[in-house]
Amino acid sequence: MDLTSGIAIDDIADGGMLAGEVGDEKVVLVRHGNEVFAVGAECTHYHGPLAEGIVAGESIRCPWHHACFDLRTGAPSSPALNPIAVWNVEQRGGRVFVTTKRDIPPSPRVQTTVNSVGIVGAGCAGNAAAETLRREGFAGSITMIGAEETVPIDRPNLSKEYLAGSAPEEWMPLRDTDFYRAQNIDLLTGRRAMQLDAKTKTLTLDDGSKRSFDAILIATGSEPVRLSPPGANRVHVLRTLRDSRTIIALTETNTVKGKRAVVLGASFIGLEVAASLRAREVEVTVVAPDQVPLGKTMGVEVGGFIRRLHEEHGVRFRLGTTVATFEGDRVILATGEPIAADFIVAGVGVRPRTQLAQSAGLTVDNGIVVDEFLQSSAPGIFAAGDVAHYPDPFTGNKIRVEHWVAAGRQGQTAARNILGRNTPHTAPPFFWSAHYDVTIAYVGHGEGFDKVAIHGSFDDRRALAAYHAGSRILAVAAIGLDRESLLIEKAMEAGDRGAIDAVIKGI
Ligand SMILES: Cc1cc2nc3c(=O)[nH]c(=O)nc-3n(C[C@H](O)[C@H](O)[C@H](O)COP(=O)(O)OP(=O)(O)OC[C@H]3O[C@@H](n4cnc5c(N)ncnc54)[C@H](O)[C@@H]3O)c2cc1C
């Protein structure tokens, strides 16, 4: 539909969308009251179809990974980094005409007493914070210190398309070095902050040099738990691009070696690794102490479905047991069963990297304890991402999550608060996990759930699991119900339990 030739405004419901084109560009019209917006139709994260998402106030949200864009400016929210295009719209005689693309001016220079920001950790949260500071008009200095040798990368992809061989390495950097140069963000890669003096906000780096800042964000993420049975030093973990490259190299030998893997852990990363190794025709056995994969976080119904899915793709499971020893090219389970293994990958959980915060005497309790503004116990020092232990308004609990989108959103909130905007962090946690052609979208935080209610059908790949504590819903996992997942996230944001129930009833 050519959106330049005019659409009757009554053809678009209030809060509704209409997909069309302007020239050869795909555009979505969105009606909000009597106002109509025209924006780019593709999410800038993974090119998801925005017209299949939802409108929430003056934002449009992507059904795939819940990226959010401002309808007036196109400004992105995690996981998207780039804005969508925005067009001018004219209304004449009850009809709407899309005209020219709008030039969005940069935000005016922000007035703040903060002249320098130090960000420790060049991951999802750190990067989102640096970009938000610049997008919102911060003209002072930004230094981002990252222990990995790369620019910030698309970490979730390390266990998905990249490991499976269907995404080239060029997809992995979030930005190239020119971007940071152009944004005047001083990115120090392969460098580690060793100590922090909270009073003077001074970081000591691994070469002994010291750098002081007006505000600091700690976004050090988490590190994989390593196993200790005899021989476990041969076990690979997956956190960095280097780790993923190492595992890929192990599968690419020209002999039969590299074709039999044992994956330790039946949680998200372990199972995603299993799926990606199957795409490389590696024989995979998953070993875990749990009775059901993902059982602790997702319940037995979702876990059982995911197990069947992996078995259909040839993954073998040895559950309710652990590895007793690692011997040559096999592992011996606690049951005594030997399993041939050319290589072993462990995905057995992560721990928040809190050493720096501890060195500064900040309050640490399962992560760096922060308030609703993501400020730590020391004024001017913030924490975001996997390392932050923060108050979640929807459940009323203090939580710490290990999710990509949550880390990005927290980085954005922390940046705004560094600029003095007093913005509480209200976004409910969201994560996704991909297994073959099935994606699980999860909103909320279900820790401590005592009941799982299933709606829809897993066989039809259209199902939703609601995690309850008593009569209260804490979280919802959805398969094939992306719009519903977005609507529930929006309802959680508003604290509107009635709206959550209504979405679930409609399934
Ligand atoms: C293989 C894999 C797959 C995943 N898949 C998904 C998924 O599908 N969906 C989802 O929601 N989440 C997923 N996650 C989780 C998600 O990637 C994390 O929640 C997210 O990366 C957290 O962001 P962060 O910025 O807090 O930490 P990170 O991205 O880990 O970044 C922290 C950075 O800080 C650096 N650092 C640490 N200490 C120091 C120091 N002292 N000095 C300098 N630098 C330091 C680290 O080297 C690291 O680069 C996945 C994670 C992994 C490993």
The ligand as an SDF file (V2000), in Angstrom:
LIG
                    3D

 53 58  0  0  0  0  0  0  0  0999 V2000
   26.5970  -17.7620   25.4010 C   0  0  0  0  0  0  0  0  0  0  0  0
   25.5780  -16.8290   26.0110 C   0  0  0  0  0  0  0  0  0  0  0  0
   24.3030  -16.7810   25.4640 C   0  0  0  0  0  0  0  0  0  0  0  0
   23.3440  -15.9370   26.0240 C   0  0  0  0  0  0  0  0  0  0  0  0
   22.1010  -15.8900   25.4740 N   0  0  0  0  0  0  0  0  0  0  0  0
   21.1760  -15.0490   25.9770 C   0  0  0  0  0  0  0  0  0  0  0  0
   19.8750  -14.9670   25.4120 C   0  0  0  0  0  0  0  0  0  0  0  0
   19.5380  -15.6610   24.4590 O   0  0  0  0  0  0  0  0  0  0  0  0
   18.9900  -14.0960   25.9480 N   0  0  0  0  0  0  0  0  0  0  0  0
   19.3120  -13.3180   27.0050 C   0  0  0  0  0  0  0  0  0  0  0  0
   18.4670  -12.5390   27.4600 O   0  0  0  0  0  0  0  0  0  0  0  0
   20.5440  -13.3600   27.5610 N   0  0  0  0  0  0  0  0  0  0  0  0
   21.4800  -14.2080   27.0850 C   0  0  0  0  0  0  0  0  0  0  0  0
   22.7210  -14.2740   27.6520 N   0  0  0  0  0  0  0  0  0  0  0  0
   23.0100  -13.4390   28.8230 C   0  0  0  0  0  0  0  0  0  0  0  0
   23.4730  -12.0490   28.3940 C   0  0  0  0  0  0  0  0  0  0  0  0
   24.4690  -12.1400   27.4230 O   0  0  0  0  0  0  0  0  0  0  0  0
   23.9660  -11.3050   29.6180 C   0  0  0  0  0  0  0  0  0  0  0  0
   22.8920  -11.1790   30.5190 O   0  0  0  0  0  0  0  0  0  0  0  0
   24.4970   -9.9250   29.2480 C   0  0  0  0  0  0  0  0  0  0  0  0
   25.6030  -10.0360   28.3900 O   0  0  0  0  0  0  0  0  0  0  0  0
   24.8740   -9.1490   30.4890 C   0  0  0  0  0  0  0  0  0  0  0  0
   25.4130   -7.9260   30.1130 O   0  0  0  0  0  0  0  0  0  0  0  0
   26.4400   -7.1700   31.0610 P   0  0  0  0  0  0  0  0  0  0  0  0
   26.7850   -5.9360   30.3520 O   0  0  0  0  0  0  0  0  0  0  0  0
   25.9180   -7.1290   32.4240 O   0  0  0  0  0  0  0  0  0  0  0  0
   27.6970   -8.1490   31.1320 O   0  0  0  0  0  0  0  0  0  0  0  0
   28.6480   -8.6830   29.9900 P   0  0  0  0  0  0  0  0  0  0  0  0
   27.9740   -8.6480   28.6640 O   0  0  0  0  0  0  0  0  0  0  0  0
   29.1710   -9.9790   30.4810 O   0  0  0  0  0  0  0  0  0  0  0  0
   29.8180   -7.6410   29.9490 O   0  0  0  0  0  0  0  0  0  0  0  0
   30.6530   -7.4140   31.0450 C   0  0  0  0  0  0  0  0  0  0  0  0
   32.0090   -7.0470   30.5360 C   0  0  0  0  0  0  0  0  0  0  0  0
   32.7900   -6.5560   31.6060 O   0  0  0  0  0  0  0  0  0  0  0  0
   34.1100   -7.0060   31.4760 C   0  0  0  0  0  0  0  0  0  0  0  0
   34.7680   -6.9070   32.7730 N   0  0  0  0  0  0  0  0  0  0  0  0
   34.5290   -7.6390   33.8850 C   0  0  0  0  0  0  0  0  0  0  0  0
   35.3160   -7.2240   34.9020 N   0  0  0  0  0  0  0  0  0  0  0  0
   36.0570   -6.2060   34.4260 C   0  0  0  0  0  0  0  0  0  0  0  0
   37.0310   -5.3690   34.9930 C   0  0  0  0  0  0  0  0  0  0  0  0
   37.4020   -5.4680   36.2640 N   0  0  0  0  0  0  0  0  0  0  0  0
   37.6070   -4.4400   34.2030 N   0  0  0  0  0  0  0  0  0  0  0  0
   37.2290   -4.3050   32.9070 C   0  0  0  0  0  0  0  0  0  0  0  0
   36.2990   -5.0680   32.3240 N   0  0  0  0  0  0  0  0  0  0  0  0
   35.7030   -6.0100   33.0690 C   0  0  0  0  0  0  0  0  0  0  0  0
   33.9310   -8.4090   30.9610 C   0  0  0  0  0  0  0  0  0  0  0  0
   35.1170   -8.8800   30.3650 O   0  0  0  0  0  0  0  0  0  0  0  0
   32.7840   -8.2310   29.9600 C   0  0  0  0  0  0  0  0  0  0  0  0
   33.2640   -7.9100   28.7110 O   0  0  0  0  0  0  0  0  0  0  0  0
   23.6960  -15.1250   27.1270 C   0  0  0  0  0  0  0  0  0  0  0  0
   24.9860  -15.1830   27.6640 C   0  0  0  0  0  0  0  0  0  0  0  0
   25.9170  -16.0180   27.1200 C   0  0  0  0  0  0  0  0  0  0  0  0
   27.2990  -16.0930   27.7000 C   0  0  0  0  0  0  0  0  0  0  0  0
  1  2  1  0
  2  3  1  0
  2 52  2  0
  3  4  2  0
  4  5  1  0
  4 50  1  0
  5  6  2  0
  6  7  1  0
  6 13  1  0
  7  8  2  0
  7  9  1  0
  9 10  1  0
 10 11  2  0
 10 12  1  0
 12 13  2  0
 13 14  1  0
 14 15  1  0
 14 50  1  0
 15 16  1  0
 16 17  1  0
 16 18  1  0
 18 19  1  0
 18 20  1  0
 20 21  1  0
 20 22  1  0
 22 23  1  0
 23 24  1  0
 24 25  2  0
 24 26  1  0
 24 27  1  0
 27 28  1  0
 28 29  2  0
 28 30  1  0
 28 31  1  0
 31 32  1  0
 32 33  1  0
 33 34  1  0
 33 48  1  0
 34 35  1  0
 35 36  1  0
 35 46  1  0
 36 37  1  0
 36 45  1  0
 37 38  2  0
 38 39  1  0
 39 40  1  0
 39 45  2  0
 40 41  1  0
 40 42  2  0
 42 43  1  0
 43 44  2  0
 44 45  1  0
 46 47  1  0
 46 48  1  0
 48 49  1  0
 50 51  2  0
 51 52  1  0
 52 53  1  0
M  END
$$$$
